[in-house]
Amino acid sequence: MRMFRPALPLLLAAPLLAGALAGCTVGPDYDAPVPQVSDTWIEPADTGAIQPAWWDRFDDPRLSALIARAMAEAPSLAEARARLAEARANRDAVLGARAPQVSASGAATENRISENGLLPVGAFPGFDPRYSLFDLGFDASWEIDLWGRRTREAQAAQAQAEAAQAAYQDALVQLTAEIARGYVDLRAAQQVSALAAGREDATGDLAALTDQLFQAGEASRIDAEAMRAEAASAADAAAQARALEAAAAYRLSALMGTPPENLLPDLAAAAPIPAAPEAILVGLRSDLLRRRPDVRRAERELAAATARIGAATADLFPRFSLIGGLGTQAQDAGNLFDPGSTRFSIGPSFSWPIFSGGQIRARIRAADAGADAAAAAYQQAVAEALADSEGAVNRFLEARSRTAAAAQAAEAQERAFALSRQRFERGEDNRLELDRARLELLAREQSLASARVEAANAAVAVYKSLGGAWQAETPVDAARP
């Protein structure tokens, strides 16, 4: 027991010293920035509560099914989930280092001491320079976090894990928006392809009729050649439309992360372009920054960078630890558990980098610069989020107006075509006039399809800018240790 006494005062003093310096965590404490953002939108917008599962607002079961499938199976989301798991594991490793560390060890060695070494064992009669040694025991250590280095490292690791979670949620927002756009583009390409085929038929009929009139001397050769050129142009446009339809389908399969043959059969049949909702609820403008994962990711990275300043600063000060070991050691394995074979060591230790060639202060400057960069990135993310959302709302409102005008024009042209058909059936107009009216109707229908695509994609852009898609998914476990 006498061997414990010299270390006892040190062992008692170390916790007292730790308690006295508990408030000595070095480095800046993090205060989350609070941007001054108005609740009121610049654009005329409905501030009702947003709908996270916004794709259901398009009232297209196939679109909703595609997004649900992608949320469960898409490789891009699986990669983001893996990055999140990696960040959380790294956080847990940092937090685990704050607890006392205990390890077990054991050894069985055969040894021989040199007879001609520093200790002349050969001069001792009966001393055998060869011997066996068996050792079994436990070692423990605990670093006292006097300057808050471990605390700052834990804060940085926690913030980085939360940034990874925001990155995963941002990937979810991006993927759902891109799949919706890809689906809209596919349906638009199918409709354009059908309209192009109709125009190809109509111009082919017009070219044939004009050629007949030319042969009969009732039309000029210039008119006949012009219609042949228009028919050829329409055939070229139809071929391009079919190629764009196939490209849209392949792009959608790439977004889904599945081979085309697993997806295309379900989407081969043409379907209407998803109709954009009449109105979009956008919530309060000031809530936007809390919903958008890219902004929250930038804020968490700023928190992590701030904590790293303290971790780097703590390296300027000495590190204090409590270390200890307990075990047994004997030359005969049978004596390992004999009381006389017990060994132990216990006591405090410290290390202090008195001279490091300026490395520590250089790392502190680097951490300061990293925090400044993270602060600038956060400010940029806030500005881009506000501009993105306001611009998306503006485009949606304008696209909705254009769609209404295009629909009116298409309806008027449809009535004109119906009148042309009636005149043709009564013999008041020839087939040439009817086909020309048909071409006009196809052109108006294509303009309407283009307006509907623009409105649908503008609606997707609004929903993406609101950043709420991640709230529609089953929450990824974010429990803090």
Secondary structure, DSSP 8 states (H G I E B T S, - for coil): -GGGTTTHHHHHHHHHHHHHTTT---S-----------SS-SS--B-S---SSGGGGG--HHHHHHHHHHHHH-HHHHHHHHHHHHHHHHHHHHHHTTS-EEEEEEEEEEEE--TTSSS-GGGSTT--SEEEEEEEEEEEEEEE-SSSHHHHHHHHHHHHHHHHHHHHHHHHHHHHHHHHHHHHHHHHHHHHHHHHHHHHHHHHHHHHHHHHHHHTTSS-HHHHHHHHHHHHHHHHHHHHHHHHHHHHHHHHHHHHTS-GGGTHHHH-S--------S--B---GGGHHHH-HHHHHHHHHHHHHHHHHHHHHGGGS-EEEEEEEEEEEESSGGGTTSGGGEEEEEEEEEE--S--TTHHHHHHHHHHHHHHHHHHHHHHHHHHHHHHHHHHHHHHHHHHHHHHHHHHHHHHHHHHHHHHHHHHHTTSS-HHHHHHHHHHHHHHHHHHHHHHHHHHHHHHHHHHHHT-GGGGS--------
